[in-house]
């Protein structure tokens, strides 16, 4: 099994639930194998006649489309409702691979091929995506890890494993959880009822654990830093963590000392020195001393971001809160920040390129639908319903002609046009295509 977090609806401090999840005629336009691709260069998944392979950025077929799948089993399950091959191809789960070996499925078993297209001898019932050079792998009921060298780096001996984050991964055996490093050494011994996976296992050198139904924290050295004594808790952030006992929430530091006294509020983690708290049905913000920066007055609120502002709503009205607690309606509705000075934004209902500091509309976009920019290009939908691409200045780089498009990554973009799918370059020309 792989460990998967069920996301909570932010911003709420609630019990986090965890699930253990078990683990048309086609004519490729290019078919000459090229084994000169250096490991680490991007390989792009392709599909032809319901079989999968890989091309390089020039469109040369590196791994012939002879495999049942190149999408790891967990992703296959998540998008099982997409019964058509072309739908699967267009999902975000099908993306360029930059590791020295890539996963392929043949005869119902998973293995790996290198950038010369050579199939390695390892065979598994299930594999995961590579993370920090390690991929989850299962044979029978047991899980371990494979490295990008194509060898079993951590023996298959666990009932469940998480992905590597920050050099460590959560593992489970006999209903006990621990943490291992990339060499398989125990960082935290298998002894806890749960170790909470998140964007990182350790926050402020502390990992959230459960023992005897109570939550506490363990240090990276494997020692108990804060004994499990709380009904609920969240990971540390900026040296503080919200903890719940007896229906009241306070904040402790990394030594376990209560630094913000418990109160009957629902509290979130700190970001930029501010934390969201909920009192009754209203939300406000506190500082690191527990004092209100903004009294509970909002109908919904979000955490502060790197630009020192937080989104908050008064009824249906959206606004921004600054670090002093002042709330106001923004001059622009930022859709995508391009850099420190420019954004794609809405100004008085008009969408376009906007100067962030002044809200000035530099260039209005005439399209009703503009997607996010990637590698300097954004998809737009024309009046005929077809997609093309513009640059940040709003100039049409690729005319609207495609039924579906992805985003540019490594110089290529997935696209579909009538009965053709494949990859286009920045000029809109097919680099590799096939009929479906």
C-alpha positions in Angstrom: 0.0 0.0 0.0 1.0 3.6 -0.5 0.2 6.3 2.0 -2.2 8.9 0.8 -3.6 11.9 2.7 -7.3 12.8 2.3 -7.2 16.6 2.1 -9.1 18.7 4.6 -11.1 21.7 3.6 -8.9 24.7 4.5 -8.8 26.5 6.8 -10.1 24.1 9.5 -8.4 22.2 12.3 -10.2 18.9 12.2 -9.4 15.3 12.5 -7.3 14.3 9.4 -8.5 11.0 8.0 -6.1 8.7 6.4 -6.7 6.0 3.8 -4.4 3.2 2.8 -5.0 2.6 -0.8 -3.8 -0.7 -2.4 -1.6 0.2 -3.8 -8.8 3.2 -33.8 -5.9 2.8 -36.3 -2.7 4.4 -35.2 0.2 5.5 -37.5 3.1 7.0 -35.5 4.7 9.8 -37.5 8.1 8.9 -36.3 9.5 5.5 -35.5 13.2 5.5 -35.6 14.7 4.5 -32.2 17.4 6.8 -30.9 19.5 5.4 -28.1 21.8 8.5 -27.8 19.5 10.2 -25.2 21.5 11.0 -22.1 20.0 10.0 -18.7 18.2 12.9 -17.2 16.9 14.3 -20.5 13.2 14.4 -20.7 11.3 11.5 -22.2 7.7 12.1 -23.3 5.0 9.4 -23.1 3.3 8.4 -26.3 0.4 6.1 -27.1 -0.4 4.3 -30.4 -2.8 1.4 -30.9 -3.4 1.4 -27.1 0.3 0.7 -26.5 2.7 3.1 -24.7 6.2 4.2 -25.3 8.4 7.3 -25.2 9.9 10.0 -27.5 12.6 12.5 -26.9 12.2 16.2 -27.3 12.9 16.0 -31.1 10.1 13.5 -31.6 12.4 10.5 -32.1 10.9 7.3 -30.6 13.2 6.1 -27.8 11.0 3.5 -26.3 8.7 1.9 -28.9 5.0 1.9 -28.1 4.7 -1.8 -27.1 3.8 -1.5 -23.4 0.5 -1.7 -21.7 1.0 1.4 -19.7 3.6 4.0 -18.6 1.3 5.5 -15.9 2.0 4.0 -12.5 -0.8 1.9 -11.1 -2.0 4.4 -8.5 -2.5 7.1 -11.1 -4.3 4.5 -13.3 -6.8 3.9 -10.5 -7.3 7.6 -9.9 -8.3 8.2 -13.5 -10.0 4.8 -14.1 -13.1 6.6 -15.2 -11.3 7.9 -18.3 -12.0 4.9 -20.4 -10.6 6.3 -23.6 -6.9 6.1 -24.3 -6.9 9.7 -25.7 -8.5 11.0 -22.5 -5.8 9.2 -20.4 -3.1 10.6 -22.6 -4.3 14.2 -22.1 -4.4 14.0 -18.2 -1.8 15.7 -16.1 -0.7 12.2 -14.9 0.9 11.6 -18.3 3.9 14.0 -18.2 7.6 14.1 -19.2 9.9 11.8 -17.3 13.5 13.0 -16.5 14.7 10.0 -14.4 17.4 7.7 -15.8 14.8 4.9 -15.9 11.0 5.0 -16.5 8.3 2.6 -15.5 6.5 0.4 -18.0 3.9 -2.3 -17.8 4.0 -5.5 -19.8 2.2 -8.8 -19.3 0.5 -7.4 -16.2 3.8 -6.7 -14.5 5.7 -3.5 -14.0 9.4 -2.9 -14.8 11.7 -0.2 -15.9 13.4 0.7 -19.2 16.5 2.9 -19.5 16.9 5.8 -22.0 18.2 3.3 -24.6 14.9 1.4 -24.4 16.4 -1.6 -22.7 14.1 -3.4 -20.3 15.7 -4.0 -16.9 15.2 -7.4 -15.2 13.3 -6.2 -12.2 9.6 -7.1 -12.3 6.9 -5.9 -9.8 3.2 -6.1 -9.3 3.0 -2.3 -8.7 5.2 0.7 -8.8 4.9 4.4 -7.9 6.4 7.6 -9.3 10.0 8.5 -8.6 10.4 11.0 -5.8 13.9 12.1 -4.8 15.3 9.3 -6.9 13.3 6.5 -5.3 10.1 4.8 -6.5 7.8 2.6 -4.4 7.6 -1.0 -5.6 5.5 -4.0 -4.6 5.9 -7.7 -5.1 3.1 -9.7 -3.6 2.0 -8.0 -0.4 5.3 -6.3 0.4 6.6 -2.9 -0.5 10.1 -1.4 -0.8 11.9 1.1 -3.0 13.8 1.0 -6.3 16.4 3.7 -7.1 17.0 5.3 -10.5 20.0 3.0 -10.8 17.5 0.2 -11.4 18.3 -1.7 -8.2 16.2 -2.4 -5.1 17.5 0.2 -2.8 15.2 -0.6 0.2 14.2 -4.3 0.6 10.6 -5.2 0.0 9.5 -5.8 3.6 6.8 -3.3 4.5 3.0 -3.4 4.4 2.8 0.2 3.2 5.2 2.9 2.2 5.0 6.7 1.5 7.0 8.7 -0.9 10.4 10.2 -0.1 10.2 13.8 1.0 13.2 15.6 2.5 15.3 12.4 2.3 12.9 10.3 4.4 9.8 8.2 3.9 7.1 6.9 6.2 6.7 3.1 6.3 4.3 0.7 8.0 4.7 -2.9 9.1 2.4 -4.9 11.4 0.2 -1.8 12.0 3.2 0.2 13.3 4.6 3.3 11.6 8.2 4.6 11.4 10.4 6.6 9.2 13.4 5.5 7.1 16.1 7.3 5.1 17.2 6.5 1.5 19.5 3.7 2.7 16.6 2.0 4.5 17.9 2.9 7.9 15.4 3.6 10.6 15.1 7.3 11.4 12.1 6.7 13.6 11.5 3.2 14.7 8.3 1.3 13.9 6.3 2.0 17.0 3.6 4.5 16.3 -0.1 4.1 15.4 0.3 6.7 12.7 2.8 9.3 11.5 1.1 12.0 9.6 2.3 12.4 6.0 2.1 15.9 4.5 4.2 18.1 2.3 7.1 17.0 4.6 7.5 14.4 7.3 9.4 16.7 9.6 8.4 20.3 10.2 10.7 22.4 12.4 12.5 19.0 13.0 9.3 17.6 14.4 7.0 14.9 13.0 3.4 14.5 14.1 2.8 11.0 15.6 -0.1 9.1 17.2 0.4 6.7 20.1 -2.4 5.2 22.3 -4.9 7.4 20.5 -3.1 10.7 21.4 -1.0 13.0 19.3 2.5 14.2 20.0 5.8 14.9 18.2 9.0 13.0 17.6 12.4 14.6 16.7 14.4 13.7 13.6 16.8 11.9 15.9 14.0 9.5 16.7 13.4 10.7 20.3 10.1 11.9 21.7 10.1 15.7 21.6 6.6 16.3 22.8 4.9 13.3 24.5 1.6 12.2 22.9 -1.0 13.9 25.0 -3.3 15.8 22.7 -6.6 15.0 21.1 -5.8 16.8 17.9 -2.7 18.5 16.5 -1.2 19.9 13.3 2.4 19.9 12.1 4.7 22.7 13.3 5.1 25.8 11.3 7.4 28.8 12.2 8.2 27.1 15.5 4.7 26.7 16.7 2.0 24.0 16.4 -1.7 24.2 17.3 -2.8 21.4 19.7 -6.2 20.5 21.1 -7.1 19.1 24.5 -10.4 19.2 26.2 -12.1 21.1 23.3 -9.7 24.0 23.5 -6.8 24.9 21.2 -3.5 26.4 22.1 -0.1 26.6 20.6 3.1 24.9 21.8 6.7 25.4 20.8 9.1 22.7 19.7 9.9 21.8 23.4 6.2 21.3 24.2 5.9 24.5 26.1 2.4 26.2 25.8 3.1 29.7 24.4 -0.4 30.7 23.4 -3.0 29.7 26.0 -5.8 27.3 25.0 -9.0 28.9 24.0 -12.4 27.7 22.5 -11.4 28.5 19.0 -10.4 26.5 16.0 -6.9 27.4 15.1 -4.6 26.9 12.0 -0.9 26.8 11.5 1.2 30.0 11.3 2.2 31.6 8.0 4.2 34.8 7.8 3.7 35.3 11.6 -0.1 35.1 11.4 -2.6 32.3 11.9 -6.3 31.9 11.0 -8.6 31.3 14.0 -12.3 30.5 13.9 -14.6 31.7 16.7 -18.2 30.6 16.2 -18.9 31.1 12.5 -16.4 34.0 12.0 -12.7 34.0 11.1 -9.9 36.3 12.2 -6.1 36.4 12.5 -3.7 36.3 15.5 0.0 37.0 15.8 2.6 34.8 17.5 1.7 36.2 20.9 -1.9 35.1 20.5 -3.2 38.7 20.1 -5.8 39.5 17.4 -4.4 41.2 14.4 -7.9 41.1 12.8 -10.9 40.3 15.1 -13.1 37.4 13.9 -15.3 39.2 11.3 -14.8 37.2 8.1 -17.1 34.5 6.7 -14.1 32.7 5.3 -10.4 33.2 5.4 -7.2 31.8 4.0 -3.6 31.7 5.3 -1.1 34.4 4.5 1.1 33.9 1.4 4.6 35.0 0.5 3.4 38.5 -0.6 2.2 39.1 3.0 -1.5 39.1 2.1 -4.3 36.7 2.8 -7.6 36.2 1.1 -10.8 36.8 3.3 -14.4 37.2 2.5 -17.2 39.3 4.0 -20.3 37.7 2.7 -19.8 37.3 -1.0 -17.2 40.1 -1.2 -13.6 39.0 -1.7 -10.8 41.0 -0.2 -7.2 40.9 1.0 -5.9 41.3 4.5 -2.4 42.7 5.1 -0.1 41.9 8.1 -1.6 44.8 10.1 -5.1 43.2 9.8 -6.5 45.8 7.4 -9.0 44.3 4.9 -9.9 45.8 1.6 -11.2 44.9 -1.8 -8.2 44.4 -4.3 -7.9 46.6 -7.3 -7.3 43.5 -9.4 -8.3 39.9 -9.2 -5.0 38.1 -9.8 -5.3 34.9 -11.9 -1.6 34.1 -12.4 1.5 35.9 -11.2 4.1 36.0 -14.0 6.8 37.8 -12.0 7.1 40.4 -9.3 5.7 43.1 -11.6 3.3 41.4 -13.9 0.1 39.3 -13.6 -2.7 37.9 -15.6 -5.6 39.5 -13.8 -9.2 40.7 -14.0 -9.7 44.5 -13.7 -13.4 45.6 -13.7 -14.3 42.4 -15.5 -11.6 42.8 -18.1 -8.9 40.1 -18.4 -5.4 40.8 -19.5 -1.8 41.6 -18.6 -1.7 43.8 -15.6 1.0 45.8 -13.7 0.8 44.4 -10.2 1.9 47.6 -8.4 -0.6 49.9 -10.0 -3.4 47.7 -11.4 -2.8 49.2 -14.8 -4.1 47.1 -17.7 -1.2 46.8 -20.1 -2.9 44.7 -22.6 -6.4 43.3 -22.6 -7.0 39.8 -23.8 -10.0 39.4 -26.1 -10.5 35.7 -25.3 -13.1 34.6 -22.9 -10.9 31.7 -21.8 -7.2 32.0 -21.1 -5.3 29.2 -19.4 -2.2 29.5 -17.2 1.2 30.4 -18.8 3.9 27.7 -19.0 7.2 28.4 -20.6 5.9 31.8 -21.7 2.8 30.5 -23.6 -0.8 30.2 -22.5 -3.7 28.4 -24.1 -6.6 30.4 -25.3 -10.0 29.4 -26.7 -11.3 31.1 -29.8 -14.9 31.8 -30.8 -14.9 28.5 -32.7 -14.2 26.6 -29.5 -10.7 25.6 -30.6 -7.4 26.3 -28.7 -4.3 28.1 -29.6 -1.5 29.9 -27.7 -0.5 33.4 -26.9 2.6 35.0 -25.3 2.5 37.2 -22.3 2.0 40.3 -24.5 -1.2 38.7 -25.9 0.3 38.0 -29.3 -1.0 34.9 -31.0 1.9 32.5 -31.4 -0.1 29.4 -32.3 -3.5 30.0 -34.0 -6.6 28.4 -32.6 -6.9 25.0 -34.2 -6.8 22.3 -31.6 -9.7 20.5 -29.9 -7.7 20.0 -26.7 -4.3 21.1 -25.4 -2.1 20.6 -22.4 0.7 22.9 -21.2 4.2 23.3 -22.4 6.9 21.3 -20.6 10.3 20.7 -21.9 9.5 22.6 -25.1 6.6 20.4 -26.1 2.8 20.4 -25.4 0.2 17.6 -25.7 -2.5 18.4 -28.2 -5.5 16.8 -30.0 -6.9 17.8 -33.4 -9.8 15.9 -35.0 -8.5 12.3 -35.0 -4.9 13.2 -34.3 -3.1 13.4 -31.0 0.5 13.9 -30.1 3.0 16.7 -29.2 3.4 20.1 -30.8 6.4 22.5 -30.5 6.3 26.2 -29.8 5.4 27.0 -33.4 2.3 24.7 -33.3 3.9 22.1 -35.5 3.5 18.4 -34.8 6.7 16.9 -33.4 5.1 13.5 -33.0 1.6 12.5 -33.8 -0.7 9.5 -34.3 -4.2 8.8 -35.4 -6.6 7.6 -32.7 
